[in-house]
Amino acid sequence: MTTRYDTPEMAALWNEEAKFRSWLLVEKTVATVEAELGIIPKLAARAIQHASFKLKEIDEFEKVTNHDVIAFTRSVAKSVGAAGKYVHYGLTSYDVVDTALSLRCISAFDIVLAAMGDLRVETARLALEHKRTPMMGRTHGVHAEPITFGLKCLSWFEETNRNIRRLAAAADEMRHGKISGVVGGYTQMGPEVEAKVLKRLNLRPEPVSTQVIPRDRHAAMLDALALTATGLERIATEIRNLQRTEIGEVGEPFAKGQRGSSAMPHKKNPITCERITSLARLVRAYAQVALDNVCLWHERDLSNSANERVIIPEAFTLTHYMIRKMTGVLSDLVVRPDRMLANLESSGQTFFSQAVMLELVHAGMDKDQAYKLVQELAFSCQTQGSSLPELCEANPEISKLLDRRAMGRAFDLKRLLRNVDAVYRRVGLTARKPKN
């Protein structure tokens, strides 16, 4: 309900004039087909092809009729004179509204998918550029074992791919229209009219409609947008965490002249990622509303109508906005490999604990015994300021079982990261220049 997060493409698609243009396209197509089938006079159909509408006139008519489609058809009919009586002939409102909505949703998906392609390129670029940049992997917010920053970005890349596939599938599912009349039973015109109209509009007939296209399709559409928004939030949350002063491994771009705080000049806050997090919550809420819309009374009621005027345009608009913003963040993301390495070394190399334990087990020690021994030494690193390799070499039980070669294997960072290439191959990201 605000224009703050509009994008030019979505604003042009979802404004009132664009809505009525899509309605008029359906009306003109129906008139053409009806004339071809002898339902209305051909001269009337030709006149309707030149029909137009006036926004102000529609608004004035609606004040009287309290019905936007009737107000629209009155304006259209007025523009063609005597042929106006054949405008909307044999149709119900949602033959036009739902069919036109499908057309606009498909166009919106095209816009979103194009933006997702750009996002995909940026995640791939970071994944390839930092394939060998070691950093600490964390679970529960605590140091676990090393990964590379590229592997983290590779996860974003693959989730982006999944969301692209989900969006494409949802777009295809929305490629349905209906010209089946007031209860979906073709009581005034047969299925042949619908088939011809929808073929011209590059849509498929809804197999079984009521007065509306079943709302599970729209719910699936909003779910796909919500998952995409949530994927963006996952990236945003990770950047926000890694930008914390205590970690400092990455940072949002900070433009010349930008201010982080009205009170504290030193601040560089991850405001874009926080904004994405905030808007993702809204898109997920819209998905819940779309799920609620599935359960209409009988062949239809109006409980979906008012909220869909908000949730569908805004879900597309906000998702597109977030994709654009996240792409911008990633394209100029500040990455600090030196800080990643410093954090990696800050725990006294206790991240080698599993490797040491497994070497001890391989050398003959009971696993539970090995676990307790390595755990004690790892905890000592935190209190004594020593490193795990130093404590292991000084421990008689470990030095008795592990020779220099085994010690080398246990404390080899490259060995821990040796299978990163396999993950890249599995997702098919090997080219140096990722494609959209």
Secondary structure, 3 states (H helix, E strand, C coil): CCCCCCCHHHHHHHCHHHHHHHHHHHHHHHHHHHHHCCCCCHHHHHHHCCCCCCHHHHHHHHHHHCCHHHHHHHHHHHHCHHHHHHCCCCCCHHHHHHHHHHHHHHHHHHHHHHHHHHHHHHHHHHHHHCCCCEEEEEECCEEEEEEEHHHHHHHHHHHHHHHHHHHHHHHHHCCEECCCCCCCCCCCCCHHHHHHHHHHCCCEECCCCCCCCCCHHHHHHHHHHHHHHHHHHHHHHHHHHHHCCCCCCEECCCCCCCCCCCCCCCCCCCHHHHHHHHHHHHHHHHHHHHHHCCCCCCCCCCCCHHHHHHHHHHHHHHHHHHHHHHHHHHHCCEECHHHHHHHHHCCCCHHHHHHHHHHHHHCCCCHHHHHHHHHHHHHHHHHHCCCHHHHHHHCHHHHHHCCHHHHHHHCCHHHHCCCHHHHHHHHCCCCCCCCC
